[in-house]
Amino acid sequence: MDIQSERRRLLDADGGDEDPTGLMSEQDAYLSKVKNKKLYLATFASVLGPMSFGFVLGYSSPAIPQLTRIADPRLRLNDVQASWFGSIVTVGAAVGGLLGGWMVGKVGRKLTLMFCSLPFVFGFTIIIAAQNVWMFYLGRVLTGLASGVTSLVVPLYISEMAHERVRGMLGSCVQLSVVLGIMGVYLAGLFMDWRWLAICSSIPPTLLMVCMCFMPETPRYLLSQGKRREAEEALRFLRGPDASVEWECARIEDACDEQGSSFHMSDLRDPGVYKPLVIGVMLMLFQQMTGINAIMFYAESIFQQAHFKESDLASVIVGLIQVVFTAVAAIIMDKAGRKVLLIISGAAMAISTTAFGVYFYLMSKLPSTTSAGLLVLEIQSTAGEEPHADLAWLALASMAVFITGFALGWGPIPWLVMSEIFPVKARGVASAVCVLTNWSMAFIVTKTFQDMMNLLTSAGTFWLFACMCIINVIFTISFVPETKGKTLEQIEATFRGTSGP
């Protein structure tokens, strides 16, 4: 075939597999001609999805206090209903992960991402028009469904568009947009009631739908469907007019042909599929088992004990810490590497959750369970020599270290690595398994957290989280590959045990 011979000629001219040094110099020459402006534009359009997802996650924090005090008895939430209002999103997101895994293979990354905006907007519309608690639940499930699809498709879309020099930075923008969305809804919650907040939360997904109309499908998906001309057009849009996109197109197409176009269950015996799948699933398990939800659960009470009276403002401060350090992670991701940041992040979280355990253990020894004990503590507080305050500041420091550590590594990197390590043919299915694992664990940890506290005590629960952080550091050192500076095809070849294109 003409296309086959042309592709082989391009690859051979660039050194093929026989001269890695020649290949790298050719690769550098190619990348030196690349213009990133439209790649950044496409990334900005796609991360409106994770920002919408951040609005969904953060919405319950300012909305629940208002809905528990609302005058209308049909809409008023009791404690159990408020708990479900917060956590039912994770159920919808787990289903959304499976739906997204099917959709990205059937209709492509771009159309799946555009579809996401519909359940976001419909969900918030149902919340705005709610006449009873069940409408709240339906709205939250729909926005959760959209969040699950988004958490799968956006990392894939970005990793398949971006080249290796900026893929880490752009992939980290997914988590950055999530925490920006959370902080945005916390800030808006200081000034708006729950209905106006839902209206405000509908804006990012509406913009997502509009902006994605002008963005291309990913070249790798188009080539996996045999659409070479469209793939070259997409690459010209993303790389600029000066780059010889035929070379990159030939390289991607060669890798697609080598592994086949469709996924079958028998492919699970292929080390190029099962090794990255195990790593992806374990990263998602460990992300939820670090205790991030527990820390966020305790954030408000910790601020109150440290005499921060404005708990709403405290939530914004927590959100700001997340935004700043997720942005730092994005900037240094392609220089420091994924593996190093995961290890530093895990170590920081292990230290901080151990300190949290010590805090709760010492708190349990204080005579604060009786009214007399509370009175003594109050008198000590006015005297200015109170151990309780010192402990509260220990908790504050631990929380700051934990959130910083999480934002630097275990927040953004599992999603980034998930989008990098799977071969094209298994990317939809394997990513769906990872997203389902993440959201299912989020639901389990959130729903069983109080039972864990009762069974193990607060100190024991946080020491368990510390053990999990230590295990995730060991797992990272032993099994997680460094993907910095490698093309997606080279990463796939690493798992197959061959040299990459």
N, C-alpha and C positions, 0 to 999 in steps of 0.2 A: 504493500500500500504506500501511496505517496506520503501520507501523514506520518506513518511509521518510519520511513526512511529519512524524512526531514527531521523528525525528533531525534533519531539516532545520530544524524549528522551534527545537530546542535550540541548534543551531549558529548559526542566524541571530540568535537572542536574545543570544548571547554575542559577537556582532560579526562572525562569519564571517571571511573573508580580507580584507575591505575595510578594517578598522580594526585594524591590528596592536596599537596602543596599548590599545584597548578589550579586545582578546583577552588581552593580557598581564595587564591589571588583573583581568579575570575569572578568569584562570588563577591569579593570586596569591590572589584571594579564595577560590577553590576549595581551593587548597593550604593556606590558613590554617586550614581546618576539618578537615584530614586528621589522623588520629591514626596514628602510626607503630608502635605497640607490636606489633601482630600481624604487620606487615610485617617487623619485626626478628625476630620469632619464626619466621616462614617462612624467612627468610634463614638463621637459625641452624640450622634443620633441614636445609636444602639443603646448607650448607657442611660438614656431616658427610661428604659425598661427597668433596670435595677434601681433607679431613683424612685420609680413608681412603687416598686417592691419595698423600698425603705419607708415610703409614706404609709404603706399597709402595715408594716411591722410596728412603726412608731405610733400609729393612729390610736391604738387602744390605751396608751399611757395617759394622754390628756383627756380622751373621751370617756373612759370608764368612771373616773370620779364625778363627772357631770351626769352621766346616765344613772348612777346609783342615787343621785339626789334629785332627779328630774320630777316635776310636779305630776306629769301624766302617768298614771299607774300602769297603763298598757306598755309603756316603754321603759319603766323603771327596772333596773337590774338588781337582783339580790347577789350574794357572794358567789353562789354556784354558777349563776348565769354570767356574771362578770368574768369568772374563770374560763368558761367556755367561749365567751366573746373574744378573750385574748388568745386562747390556744387552738381554736377550731381552724384558724388560718393554716396551721401546720398540716392538718388533715387534707385540706384542699390542695396544699402545695405538694404533698406526697403524690396525690393523684395527678397533679399537673406535671410532675416529673415524668411519670409514665406516658402521659399524653404527648408531652414535648418530645420524648425519645422516639415516638412513632412518627410525629409530624415532621421532625427535621429531616428524616429519611424520605418521606413521601412527597412533601410540598416544598422542601428546602428551608434554609435558615432564615432568609429574608421574609417570606410569607408567614412562617411560624411566628416570627417576632412581631409582624404587623397584627396577626391574629390576637396576640397577647393583650393588646390595648382594649379589645372589646370586653372581656370579662372584668378587667380593671374598672372601666367606665360603668358597665352595667351594675357591677357590685356596689360601687359607691353611690350610684343612682338609687338602688334599692335601699341602701342605708339612709340616704337623704329623705326618701319617701316613706320610711318605715312607719307602720301602724301598730306593730307588735314586735315582741322579742324575736320571733321566728324569722321575721324579715331581716333583722340584724344578723342572725346566724347565716341566712342565705347570702346576704351581701358579703359577709366575711369569708364564706366558703368560696364564692366566685373570685374575690380578690386574691384569696390564697391559691386557687387554681392557676390564675394568671401569674402569680409570683413563682410557682413551681416551674411553669413553662419558661418563664424569663430566666430563672436561675440556671436552667440548662442551656438555652439557646444563645444567650448573649456571650458567655465565655467562648462557645464554639465559633460564633460569628466573628468575634474579634481575633481569635487565634488563627482562624483560617484566612483572614484578610491580611493580618500584620506580618511583616518580615521579622527575622530573628533579632535584629538590633533593637527593636522597640516593642516586641511582643510582650515582654514582662511588664513594662511600664503600662502599656495599654490594657493588658489583661487585669492589672491591679486596679484599674479605673472602675471595674465592676463593683468591687467591694467599697471603693471610695464613694461611688454614687449611692450605694445602699446607705452608708452612714451619713452622707449628705442629706438623703431623703429623711432619715430618722431625725436628724437634728433640725431639718426644716419643719417637720411636723411638730416637734417639741416647741420650736420658736413660735410657730403659728398658733399653737395651743395656748400660749400666754395671752393671746388677744382675741381668739375666735371661739364661738361655741361649737359643739360637735357637728352640727349640720353644715356650717360654713367651712369647717375643717374638711369635711367629706367633699364639698364642692372644690376646695383648694387642691385636695388630693387627686382630683380627676384631671387636673391640668397636665401633669407630665405624661400620662398615657395618651392623651389626645395629641400632644405635640409629637409623641413617638410615632403614632400612625401617620401623621402628616410628613414628618421628616424622612421616614423610611421609604416613602414613595419615590424619593429621589436618589436613594442609595442602591448600589449593586448587590446582586447575589454573590456569595463567596466563590472565588475561582475554583477551589478544590471541589466544591459540590457540583459546579457546572461541568468540570472535567470528569467527575465520577459518573455523570449522566451522559457523557459523550458529546457535550456541547462546547467544542474547542473554540469556535469563533466568539461566542458569548463570554467565555472565560478570558480570552485575550482582551476583549473590550473592558471587562471588569478590572483586569490587571492594569490596563492603560489608565483607567480612571483612578485607581489606587496608587500607582507608582509614578504617574506623571508622564509627559510626552517623550522624555529623553531616555528612559530605561528600555532596554531591549527585552520586552516581556515574553518574546517567543522562547528565550532561554529558560526563564522561570517556569513557563507553561510546559515546556518539554520535560523539565525535571520532575514537576508534580505529576504529569501524565504517566511518566515512566514508572513512578512509584505506585500509582493507581493500578496500572496494568499488572504490575508484579504481584499485588495482593488480591486482585479480583475486585468486583464491584459490589457484590451483595453479601450480607452476613448470613451464615448458617450456624446452627447449634454446634456442628462438628468443628467450627473454627475455635471453640473454647479449648480445644486441645493444642492450639497453636500458641507457643510462648509469647509471640507478638501480640496476642489478645489476652490470654489469662494473666500474665504477669502484670501488665498495666492495670487490668481490672481489679486485681487483688489490692494493688497499691492505692488506686483511686477510692475503693470502698473503705479501706482502713483509714485513709486520710479524713474521709467524711465522718467515720465513727469517732476518731480521736478529736476532731474539731468540736463535736457536740459534748464529748466527755471531758473536756478541759474545765467545764464549770462556768462557761460564759453566761449561760442563762441564770445560773444561781447568783453570780456576781451582780448582774443587772437587776435581779429580783431584790437583792439586799441593798442596792445603791441608795434608795431613798431613805431607808431607816438608818444607814450608816451616816449619811449627811446630817440627819436629824440629831443623832447622838453626838456629832461633832459640832453641834450648835449652829448648823446652817438652817435657818428658819424657813427659807424659801425652797421647798423641795422641788418645785417646778423648775426653778433656776438651776438647781443641782443637776437635774436631768439634762439640761442644755449644756452644762459644763462637761458632763460625761460624754455627751455627743460630740462636743468640740474636741476633746482629747482623742476620740476615735477618728475624727476627720483629719486632724493634724498628723497623727502618726500613720494613718493609712496612706495619706499623701506622701509622707516621707518614704514609706515602703515602696510606693509606685516609682518614686524618683530613683531610688537606689537598687531596685529589683534587678535591672539588667547589668549592674556593676557588681553587686555583692553576690548575687545568685540566690536561687530558691532554697537550696538545701541549708546554707549558712543561716539565712533568716529564720527558717523553720526551727533550727537548733537553738538559736538565741531566744526566739519567741517562746519555745517550750520550756527552756531553763528559767526565763523570767516568770512565766506562769507557775512553774513548780515552786519557786521561792515564794511568790506572793500568796498562793493558795495554802502553803505551809504556814505562813505568817497569819493568814486568816484563821486557820485552825487554832493556832496559839491564842489569837484574839478571842475567839469564841470559848476556848477552854478557860482562859483567865476570867472572862465575863461570867461564866457559869459558877466561878468560885466567889464572886462578889455577893454580898448579902442584899441583893436587890429584888428578891422575890417577895418580900413582905413590905407592908406599908411603912413599918418602922425603918426598914433598910432603905427604902426610897427617901424617907425623911432625912436620914443620916447623910445619904448621898447628896441631897439637896443642900443641906447645911454645909457639907464639905465643898460643894460647888461654889457657894457664895464666899467661902473662905479662900477660894482660889487654889487649893492644894488637893485636887481631886484625881485619884488614879483612874477613875472612869473616863475623864476627858483625855488623859494620855492614851488610854486604850483605843478611844475613838479615833484619835489621830493616827495610831498604828493601823487601824482598819482603813482609814482614808489613804494612807501611803500604800498599803497593800493593794487597794483597789486601783489606784493610779498606775502602779507598776503592772498589774494584771492587764488592764485595758490597753496600756501602751504595748505590752508584749504581744497581746492578741492581735492588735491592729498591725503590728510590724510583720507578723508571720502567719499565724494560724487562722487569721481572719480572711485575708485575700488569697493566700497561696494554694490551699486545697482546690479552690475553684479554678485557679490559673493552671495548675498541674493537670487537673481533670481535662481541661480543654487542649492540652498539649500531647498527652501520652498515648491516646488511643488511635489506632489506624482508621482511615477514612471509613472503611466498610462497617466497622463496629462502633463508630463514634456515637451514633444516636442511641443504640441499645445500651452500650456501656455507660454513657453519661446518664441515661435514665435510671440505671441501677444505682449509680452514685447519688443522684439527687433524691431518689426514693429512700436510700439509706440515711442521708443527711436529715431529711424532714421527718422521717419516722423516729429517728433518735431524738430529734428536737422535741417531738411530741411526748415520747416516753420519759425523757429527762425532766421536762416541764411538769408532766402529770404525776410522776412518782417522787418528785423532789421533796415534798412535804413528808411522805412516808419514809424516805431515806433519813430525813432530819430526825424523825421520831425514833427510828430504829438505831441509827448510828450516832445520834446527837449532832449538833451543828459542827462541832470540832471534828468529829469522825468523818462527816460528809466531805468537809473541805480537805481533810488529809487524804481521803479517797481520790478526790480530784487531783491532788498533788502527785499521788502515785501514778495516775493516768498520764499526767504531764511528763513524768520521768520516763514512762514506757513509750510515749510518743517521740521523745528525743532519741531513745535507743532505736526505735523503729526507723526514724528518719536517717540516722547515721548508717544503719545496716542495709536498708532496702530502697530508699527514695533516690532516684538518679538525679544528677544535676542537668537541667535542660537549658541553662543559660547559653545563649549564643548559637544554639543548634536549630537547624530547620526542623519542621515537623517530620519530614521524611527521614532525617538523620536520627531523630528520637525513636521513630518506629523501628529503624534498622538496628538500633542498640538493643531493643528487646528481642528482636529476631536473631541477634547474634551475627549480623552481617554488617558490612560497611555501607554507610548511607550514601544516597545520591548527592 
